[in-house]
Amino acid sequence: MWIGIWLAFLGAPLADLLSGAHTPEADVLGGIGLVAFVAVYLGLIFRHMAKALDPRTVYAALAFMFALSFVLTLTLDSPWLVLFVYTSVAAGAALPPAWARPAILVVVAAMVVTGLGTDEGRDFVASLVIPALLGGFAMSGVRQLVRTTVELREARATVAALAANEERLRLARDLHDLLGHSLSLITLKSELAGRMLPGRPDRAAEQVADIERVSRQALHDVREAVTGYRRPTLPGELAGARTALAVAGIAAEVPVEVPGGLSGDGLCEDSEAALAWSLREAVTNVVRHSAARRCVVGLTPRQTLEGPVLELTVEDDGHGASGAAYGNGLTGLTERLAKVGGTLETGTTRGGFVLTVRAPLAAARGVL
């Protein structure tokens, strides 16, 4: 649509065709030339912006546009000088910056020379030089912006793939460290028990007991590792909240990060996990049940009689939710917070609902 708006400047050539100043044959040929010019122009802009075309195709299209601008201007008259402006814009959009700048200058110079050789060309040239220069150089900048955006998206995809691969390697390394020794020991003791069974069943029973002990310890280690992998973090949940609210069309005010760098230092893992679960549950309820148009998330360190806490507030302007909708979720959060010495409160505001969660900072762990 943005590119199509500028086609309004082709009103001058169209008016010239409809003026009756030329023969019918000239009008037909001029119309065909104008349609061909616009088709090549739009194809070059749209296709090259989306995906780089073969250089030979770009050069051929620009040469065609330049030649058609020159021929139609000399054949029909000065209103057709505007085609040089579109040729300049196409050169800026399709050529690399090192080639675009001289190409734009050449097109503008050709427009000036051609315009001075036509009737009333001086007036048209004076009004088209600046648009031709500005349009060409502006589109060269837009081309660079589009290319940079594409490269940024590709870089993000690469970083995400590398992060996922690194996480897989870490998981494989941790599982090897956790289970490699235990499984080797279980295998060795199983072989030992098998050899002892016929003549020394008491010693075989000891080996079986050791196998049971080692396997239970391995199971415990795996459960601890899985719990660590599944533990949510506040920065991750803040990012997820922004995405979920944006997708739901809810205007959101969500902190970019945990205040004062508390995550990982001043906030213990259990408290952070409880706050992260609370944020996830609260945002989910806002999206599913509240019919809100705006949601504000706040994270504020506070000093209480029980010690320093980090307070999470989630406030929306919706109608809240019924006890049935919130009951199970809030009950689970209350139990989770109770384990770390935190609290949960809910209430209504003037035209909305607010959930307040407090969890102790690391400094408070000594009193828990």
C-alpha positions in Angstrom: 0.0 0.0 0.0 2.9 2.4 0.9 4.5 1.8 -2.6 1.1 2.0 -4.3 0.4 5.5 -2.9 3.2 7.0 -4.9 1.7 5.8 -8.1 -0.5 8.8 -7.8 2.2 10.8 -9.5 1.5 9.0 -12.7 -1.5 11.2 -13.0 0.4 13.6 -15.3 1.1 10.9 -18.0 -2.4 9.6 -17.7 -3.8 13.1 -18.1 -1.6 13.5 -21.2 -3.0 10.3 -22.7 -6.6 11.4 -22.1 -6.0 15.0 -23.3 -6.4 14.1 -27.0 -3.2 15.9 -27.9 -1.8 12.8 -29.6 -2.9 10.4 -32.3 -4.9 7.3 -31.3 -2.0 5.1 -32.2 0.3 7.2 -30.0 -2.2 7.0 -27.2 -2.4 3.2 -27.4 1.3 2.7 -27.6 1.8 5.2 -24.7 -0.8 3.3 -22.6 0.9 0.0 -23.3 4.3 1.5 -22.4 2.9 3.0 -19.2 1.4 -0.4 -18.1 4.6 -2.2 -18.9 6.6 0.4 -17.0 4.4 0.1 -13.9 4.5 -3.7 -14.0 8.2 -3.8 -14.1 8.5 -1.2 -11.4 6.2 -2.9 -9.0 7.7 -6.4 -9.7 11.2 -5.1 -9.1 10.3 -3.3 -5.9 8.2 -6.0 -4.3 10.3 -9.1 -5.4 13.6 -7.5 -4.6 12.5 -6.2 -1.2 11.2 -9.7 -0.3 14.1 -11.7 -1.7 17.2 -10.5 -3.6 16.8 -11.2 -7.4 19.5 -12.2 -9.7 21.7 -9.2 -10.5 21.2 -9.7 -14.3 17.4 -9.5 -13.8 17.8 -6.3 -11.8 20.0 -4.7 -14.4 17.7 -5.7 -17.2 14.7 -4.3 -15.5 16.4 -1.0 -14.7 17.7 -0.7 -18.2 14.2 -1.3 -19.5 12.7 1.3 -17.3 15.4 3.9 -18.2 15.0 3.3 -21.9 11.1 3.4 -21.7 11.3 6.7 -19.7 13.6 8.2 -22.3 11.5 7.0 -25.3 8.1 8.0 -24.0 9.3 11.4 -22.8 10.8 12.2 -26.2 7.8 10.7 -28.1 4.9 12.1 -26.1 6.1 15.2 -24.2 7.3 16.6 -20.8 4.6 15.1 -18.5 6.3 11.7 -19.0 9.5 13.0 -17.3 7.9 11.7 -14.1 8.9 8.1 -15.2 12.5 9.1 -14.5 11.6 9.6 -10.8 10.3 6.0 -10.6 13.4 4.8 -12.3 15.5 6.6 -9.7 13.4 5.1 -6.9 13.8 1.6 -8.4 17.6 2.1 -8.7 17.8 3.0 -5.0 15.7 0.1 -3.9 17.3 -2.6 -6.1 20.9 -1.8 -6.3 23.6 -2.0 -3.6 24.5 1.3 -2.1 27.8 1.6 -3.9 26.0 1.2 -7.2 22.8 3.0 -6.3 24.2 6.4 -5.6 25.9 6.9 -9.1 22.9 5.2 -10.8 20.5 7.7 -9.2 22.7 10.6 -10.3 22.8 9.3 -13.8 19.1 8.9 -14.0 18.5 12.4 -12.7 21.0 13.9 -15.1 19.3 12.1 -18.0 16.0 13.4 -16.9 17.4 17.0 -16.8 19.0 16.7 -20.3 15.8 15.0 -21.7 13.5 17.5 -20.2 15.4 20.5 -21.6 14.8 19.1 -25.1 11.0 18.9 -24.7 8.3 21.5 -24.8 7.7 23.1 -21.3 10.4 20.7 -20.0 12.2 23.2 -17.9 9.2 23.7 -15.6 8.8 19.9 -15.2 12.5 19.3 -14.6 12.6 22.0 -11.9 9.8 20.3 -10.0 11.1 16.7 -10.4 14.8 17.0 -9.6 14.4 17.1 -5.8 11.7 14.3 -5.7 13.9 12.1 -7.9 17.0 12.6 -5.7 15.2 12.3 -2.4 13.1 9.3 -3.6 16.1 7.4 -4.9 18.3 7.9 -1.8 15.4 7.3 0.6 14.7 4.0 -1.0 18.4 3.1 -0.8 18.1 3.6 2.9 14.9 1.6 3.1 16.6 -1.2 1.2 19.4 -1.3 3.8 16.8 -1.3 6.6 15.0 -4.2 5.1 18.2 -6.2 4.6 19.3 -5.4 8.2 15.9 -6.6 9.5 16.1 -9.8 7.5 19.7 -10.4 8.8 18.6 -9.7 12.4 15.7 -12.2 12.1 18.1 -14.8 10.7 20.6 -14.1 13.5 17.9 -14.5 16.1 16.9 -17.8 14.6 20.5 -18.9 14.6 21.0 -17.9 18.3 17.8 -19.7 19.2 19.0 -22.9 17.4 22.4 -22.6 19.1 20.8 -22.1 22.5 18.6 -25.1 22.0 21.6 -27.2 20.9 23.6 -26.0 23.9 20.7 -27.0 26.2 20.6 -30.4 24.7 24.4 -30.8 25.2 24.0 -29.7 28.8 21.2 -32.1 29.4 23.2 -35.0 27.9 26.3 -34.0 29.9 24.3 -33.8 33.2 22.5 -37.2 32.5 25.9 -38.8 31.8 27.3 -37.4 35.0 24.3 -38.5 37.0 23.7 -41.9 35.6 27.0 -43.0 34.1 28.6 -44.1 37.3 25.4 -45.4 38.9 24.5 -47.6 35.9 28.0 -48.9 35.6 28.0 -49.8 39.3 24.6 -51.5 39.0 25.8 -53.5 36.0 29.0 -54.6 37.9 27.1 -55.6 41.0 24.5 -57.5 39.0 27.3 -59.5 37.4 28.8 -60.1 40.8 25.5 -61.2 42.3 24.9 -63.6 39.4 28.3 -65.3 40.0 27.7 -65.5 43.8 24.1 -66.9 43.6 24.9 -70.7 43.3 27.4 -71.0 46.2 27.1 -67.8 48.3 23.5 -66.5 48.4 24.2 -64.3 51.5 26.9 -62.4 49.6 24.6 -62.2 46.5 21.9 -60.7 48.7 24.3 -58.0 49.9 25.1 -57.1 46.3 21.3 -57.0 45.5 20.8 -54.6 48.4 23.6 -52.4 47.1 22.0 -52.4 43.7 18.7 -51.3 45.2 20.5 -48.5 47.2 22.4 -47.2 44.1 19.3 -47.3 41.9 17.2 -45.4 44.5 20.0 -42.8 44.7 20.1 -42.5 40.9 16.4 -42.1 40.8 16.6 -39.3 43.4 19.3 -37.6 41.5 17.3 -37.7 38.2 14.2 -36.3 40.0 16.3 -33.4 41.4 17.8 -32.7 38.0 14.4 -32.7 36.3 13.0 -30.4 39.0 15.9 -28.0 38.3 15.2 -28.0 34.6 11.5 -27.3 35.1 11.9 -24.5 37.7 10.6 -21.3 36.1 12.5 -18.0 36.4 11.2 -14.5 36.8 12.9 -13.0 33.8 11.5 -15.9 31.6 8.0 -15.4 33.0 8.2 -11.7 32.5 9.0 -12.2 28.8 6.3 -14.8 28.6 3.7 -12.4 30.2 4.5 -9.7 27.7 4.1 -12.1 24.8 0.8 -13.6 26.1 -0.8 -10.3 26.8 0.3 -8.9 23.4 -1.2 -11.9 21.6 -4.4 -11.5 23.5 -4.7 -7.8 22.5 -4.3 -6.6 26.0 -2.3 -3.4 26.6 0.5 -4.4 29.0 2.9 -2.7 31.3 5.4 -5.4 32.3 8.9 -4.8 33.8 11.8 -5.7 31.5 13.8 -7.3 34.3 13.7 -8.1 38.0 14.5 -4.8 39.9 18.0 -4.4 41.2 19.3 -7.6 39.7 17.6 -9.6 42.5 17.1 -12.7 40.4 19.9 -15.2 41.1 21.5 -13.1 43.9 19.1 -11.5 46.4 16.3 -13.9 45.6 16.5 -17.6 46.6 15.5 -20.2 44.0 12.4 -21.4 45.9 11.1 -17.8 46.3 11.8 -17.0 42.7 10.1 -20.1 41.5 7.0 -19.3 43.6 6.8 -15.8 42.2 7.3 -17.1 38.7 4.5 -19.6 39.1 2.3 -16.9 40.5 3.0 -14.6 37.6 2.2 -17.3 35.1 -1.1 -18.2 36.8 -2.2 -14.6 37.2 -1.4 -13.7 33.5 -3.2 -16.8 32.3 -6.3 -15.9 34.3 -6.2 -12.3 32.9 -6.0 -13.7 29.4 -8.7 -16.4 29.8 -11.2 -15.0 32.2 -11.0 -11.3 32.8 -11.9 -9.8 29.4 -9.5 -7.0 30.4 -8.1 -4.4 28.0 -5.2 -3.4 30.2 -2.9 -5.2 32.6 -0.1 -3.8 34.8 2.6 -6.0 36.4 4.7 -4.7 39.2 7.8 -6.0 41.0 8.8 -4.0 44.1 11.3 -4.9 46.9 9.8 -4.1 50.3 10.8 -4.3 54.0 8.3 -5.9 56.3 8.2 -7.0 59.9 9.2 -10.5 58.8 12.1 -9.3 56.7 12.7 -8.1 53.2 10.3 -9.4 50.5 9.8 -9.0 46.8 6.2 -8.0 46.0 4.5 -9.0 42.8 1.3 -7.3 41.7 -0.8 -8.1 38.7 -3.7 -5.6 38.2 -6.2 -5.6 35.3 -9.3 -3.6 34.4 -11.4 -6.6 33.7 -14.4 -8.0 35.6 -12.3 -10.5 37.6 -13.2 -14.2 37.7 -15.4 -16.4 39.7 -14.2 -18.4 42.6 -14.5 -21.6 40.5 -12.3 -20.2 37.8 -9.7 -18.9 40.2 -10.1 -21.4 43.1 -7.8 -24.3 42.1 -5.1 -22.0 40.8 -5.0 -19.7 43.8 -5.2 -22.7 46.2 -2.1 -24.2 44.6 -0.2 -20.9 44.6 -1.1 -20.3 48.3 0.3 -23.7 49.2 3.4 -23.2 47.1 4.0 -19.7 48.7 3.4 -21.1 52.2 6.4 -23.5 51.8 8.8 -20.5 51.2 7.1 -18.2 53.8 5.3 -16.1 51.2 1.8 -14.7 51.1 -1.0 -14.2 48.5 -3.7 -11.6 48.5 -6.5 -10.8 46.0 -8.9 -7.9 45.8 -10.8 -5.7 43.6 -10.0 -2.2 42.5 -12.1 0.5 41.0 -13.1 -1.3 37.8 -10.6 -4.2 38.0 -8.9 -7.1 39.9 -5.5 -7.2 41.6 -3.4 -10.1 42.8 -0.6 -9.4 45.3 2.1 -11.9 46.0 5.0 -11.5 48.5 8.0 -13.9 48.8 11.0 -13.5 51.1 14.4 -12.5 49.7 17.5 -14.5 50.4 18.2 -12.4 53.5 15.1 -13.8 55.0 15.9 -17.4 54.6 17.6 -17.6 58.0 14.3 -17.0 59.8 12.3 -19.5 57.7 
